[in-house]
């Protein structure tokens, strides 16, 4: 039986009022701290516990917010509200995904592709969350496994937007052997090769010339960055197909970067395997979400 297509919205079957709500905030922005403090006060006034991360730079003497270590942040939470841009949202996803907690983004950044509401809508958003009036949308994530030349597993991670295999020496490009299944698809000389989800198609992959994919499309994009080849196209792969990238040739030092958050070295002669992760990131939606309307508005299309 095939897995459900990503991006489909699941109607809320009467969410009970949350008992605990987490707040993730861009600590370097005064407006983000201010908006989060306002939300915390609104939530506490209804008797809901409010949790924050110690890594977020909350001001000393912050009231009404239980501050936890990042590794413990998601435990027991019903919803997480994120105050910042897409970078803050990605960080929140790493804190909440493994606990299955849905995220609601408040956009205080530039584009805010992953956000649900703007800063002025915080009171309305909190009221809807408190009342349980939201839907949950699941977005596919990638699992990343790094093996050494002997095939031993030496590192793992995951990504919501993309995992990119990148050169480490600016003066040199890398040559990557790309395999789909057991077939060698191509040797790609480039600065990097991006493996992106549909969610990540509007991020780094888009900047590298890749296509925009609806989150309803079940696919992984392979996008070369500055390829030194006549073939410079994006490859679209079914997530059920085994996908691997291996540096070949001479000095091909490279790393894997996941969502710009974590960088892992690839050992000489090693291999990077990328596929669909078992756990999605869950997004809280206050109403119907139109992906094409979001793209039109964020890119100023008419």
C-alpha positions in Angstrom: 0.0 0.0 0.0 1.4 3.4 -1.0 2.0 6.0 1.7 -0.4 9.0 1.6 0.6 11.9 -0.6 2.3 14.7 1.4 0.7 18.1 1.9 -2.8 16.8 2.3 -4.7 18.6 5.0 -6.4 16.5 7.7 -9.5 18.1 9.2 -9.4 18.6 12.9 -11.8 16.1 14.5 -12.5 18.5 17.4 -9.0 19.1 18.9 -9.4 19.4 22.7 -8.1 22.6 24.3 -4.3 22.4 24.6 -2.8 21.9 28.0 0.7 23.1 27.0 2.0 25.3 24.2 5.6 25.8 23.2 7.0 29.1 21.9 10.1 29.2 19.7 11.4 32.7 19.1 14.1 34.5 17.1 15.9 35.8 20.2 17.9 38.4 18.2 14.8 40.3 17.2 13.0 42.6 19.7 9.7 42.4 17.8 9.8 38.6 18.0 10.4 38.5 21.8 7.6 41.1 22.2 5.1 39.1 20.1 6.0 35.9 21.9 5.6 37.5 25.3 2.2 38.8 24.3 1.2 35.3 23.2 2.5 33.8 26.4 0.4 36.2 28.5 -2.7 35.4 26.4 -2.1 31.6 26.8 -1.5 31.8 30.5 -4.7 33.8 31.0 -6.6 30.8 29.9 -4.7 28.4 32.2 -2.4 26.9 29.5 1.2 26.1 30.4 3.7 27.9 28.2 7.1 26.4 27.4 10.2 28.1 25.8 13.7 26.9 24.8 16.7 28.1 26.8 18.6 28.4 23.5 16.3 31.2 22.3 17.7 34.1 24.4 14.6 34.9 26.4 15.2 38.0 28.6 16.2 37.5 32.2 13.2 37.4 34.5 10.8 36.2 31.9 7.6 35.3 33.6 4.9 32.8 32.7 7.3 30.7 30.5 8.9 27.5 31.6 12.3 27.4 30.0 13.7 24.0 29.0 16.8 22.6 27.4 16.3 22.1 23.7 16.5 18.3 23.9 13.5 18.3 26.3 11.5 21.2 24.7 8.9 19.2 22.8 7.9 16.8 25.5 4.2 17.0 26.4 3.4 19.9 24.1 0.2 20.1 22.1 1.2 22.9 19.7 4.3 25.0 19.1 4.0 28.6 17.9 7.1 30.0 16.1 8.0 33.7 16.0 10.5 34.6 13.3 11.2 33.8 9.7 11.7 30.5 7.8 15.1 29.9 9.6 13.4 30.1 13.0 10.7 27.7 11.7 13.3 25.2 10.6 14.9 25.3 14.0 11.5 24.8 15.6 10.9 21.8 13.4 14.1 20.1 14.7 12.8 20.7 18.3 9.2 19.4 17.6 9.2 16.8 14.9 10.2 13.7 16.9 7.5 14.5 19.4 4.9 14.8 16.7 3.9 18.4 17.7 2.3 20.6 15.1 3.9 24.0 14.4 2.2 27.3 13.7 4.4 30.0 12.3 4.1 33.8 12.9 6.0 35.5 10.2 8.5 38.1 11.3 11.0 37.5 8.5 11.3 38.4 4.9 9.4 35.7 3.0 7.9 33.4 5.5 6.9 30.5 3.2 6.4 28.2 6.2 4.5 30.7 8.3 0.7 30.7 8.8 0.0 34.2 10.1 1.5 37.7 10.3 2.5 39.4 13.5 -0.7 41.4 13.8 -2.8 38.2 13.8 -1.3 36.8 17.0 -4.4 37.4 19.2 -6.6 35.7 16.6 -4.2 32.8 16.2 -3.9 32.2 19.9 -7.7 32.2 20.3 -8.0 29.6 17.5 -5.4 27.4 19.0 -6.9 27.6 22.5 -10.3 26.6 21.0 -8.8 23.7 19.0 -9.9 25.2 15.7 -7.0 24.2 13.5 -6.1 21.5 11.0 -2.8 19.6 10.6 -0.8 19.3 7.4 2.1 16.9 7.1 5.2 17.7 5.1 7.7 15.1 4.0 11.2 15.1 5.5 14.5 13.5 4.3 16.7 11.1 6.1 20.4 11.3 5.5 22.9 8.5 6.1 26.7 8.9 5.7 28.8 5.8 5.1 32.6 5.4 5.0 34.5 3.7 2.2 33.9 0.3 3.9 30.2 0.9 4.1 30.0 1.5 7.8 27.5 4.1 9.0 29.3 7.1 10.4 26.6 9.8 10.6 22.9 10.4 10.3 20.6 13.5 10.2 17.4 14.7 8.5 16.0 17.7 6.7 12.7 19.4 6.0 13.9 21.6 3.1 17.1 20.1 1.7 20.3 18.1 2.3 23.1 19.5 0.1 26.4 17.7 -0.6 28.9 20.6 -0.9 32.6 21.2 -1.6 34.8 22.3 1.2 37.7 23.8 -0.8 36.5 27.0 -2.6 39.0 26.7 -5.4 37.9 23.2 -6.4 34.7 21.7 -7.6 33.6 18.2 -6.6 32.6 15.3 -8.8 29.7 13.3 -7.4 28.6 10.0 -8.7 24.8 10.0 -8.5 23.0 6.7 -8.3 19.3 6.0 -8.5 18.7 2.5 -7.3 21.7 0.5 -8.4 22.1 2.5 -11.6 24.7 5.2 -12.0 22.8 8.1 -13.4 25.6 10.6 -13.9 28.9 11.9 -12.7 28.2 15.5 -11.8 31.0 18.1 -11.5 29.6 21.0 -9.5 30.0 23.2 -6.5 27.2 21.1 -4.8 24.2 18.9 -5.4 21.0 19.7 -3.5 18.5 17.0 -2.5 15.3 18.8 -1.8 11.8 18.0 -0.7 8.8 19.8 -2.3 8.7 22.1 0.7 12.4 22.9 0.0 11.7 23.6 -3.7 11.2 27.3 -2.8 14.4 27.6 -0.8 18.0 26.8 -1.7 16.9 24.6 -4.7 15.0 27.4 -6.2 18.0 29.8 -5.9 20.0 27.2 -7.8 17.5 27.1 -10.6 15.3 24.2 -9.6 11.6 24.1 -10.2 8.8 24.9 -7.7 6.9 21.8 -6.6 3.6 21.7 -4.8 3.8 20.1 -1.4 1.2 17.6 -2.7 3.8 16.2 -5.1 5.6 13.1 -3.7 9.2 13.6 -5.0 12.8 14.4 -4.2 14.6 17.0 -6.3 18.3 16.7 -7.3 19.5 20.1 -8.3 23.2 20.7 -9.3 24.7 24.0 -8.1 27.0 25.7 -10.7 27.5 22.5 -12.6 30.6 22.3 -14.9 28.7 20.2 -17.4 26.4 20.5 -20.5 23.8 18.6 -18.5 22.6 21.1 -15.9 19.0 20.0 -15.3 17.1 19.0 -12.2 16.3 15.4 -11.7 13.0 14.5 -10.0 13.1 11.2 -8.1 10.4 9.0 -6.5 11.1 8.9 -2.8 10.7 5.1 -2.8 13.8 4.9 -5.1 17.2 4.5 -3.4 19.3 7.6 -3.9 23.0 8.0 -3.2 25.8 10.4 -3.9 29.5 9.6 -3.7 32.5 11.8 -4.3 34.8 10.3 -7.0 38.1 11.2 -8.6 40.9 13.1 -7.0 40.7 15.6 -4.1 36.9 15.6 -3.5 36.5 16.8 0.1 32.9 17.5 0.8 30.3 17.8 3.5 26.5 17.3 3.8 24.5 20.3 5.1 21.0 19.8 6.3 18.7 22.8 6.1 21.7 25.1 6.7 21.6 23.9 10.4 23.9 21.0 10.6 27.1 20.1 8.6 28.5 16.6 8.6 31.8 15.5 6.9 31.8 12.9 4.2 34.9 10.6 4.6 37.2 9.9 1.6 35.6 7.3 -0.5 32.3 7.6 1.5 28.8 7.7 0.3 25.7 9.8 1.2 22.3 8.1 1.0 19.1 10.1 1.0 15.5 9.0 1.2 12.1 9.8 2.7 12.2 9.9 6.5 9.7 8.0 8.6 8.5 11.1 10.5 7.0 14.2 8.8 6.9 17.7 10.1 3.4 18.6 11.1 2.0 22.1 10.4 -0.9 23.7 12.2 -3.3 25.5 9.7 -6.0 27.9 10.9 -7.8 27.7 7.6 -7.6 26.4 4.0 -4.0 26.7 2.6 -3.5 27.5 -1.0 0.1 26.9 -2.0 -0.1 28.7 -5.4 -1.6 31.8 -3.7 1.3 31.7 -1.2 3.9 31.5 -4.1 2.2 34.3 -6.0 2.1 36.6 -3.0 5.6 35.9 -1.7 7.2 36.4 -5.2 5.0 39.3 -6.1 3.5 37.6 -9.2 0.5 39.0 -10.9 
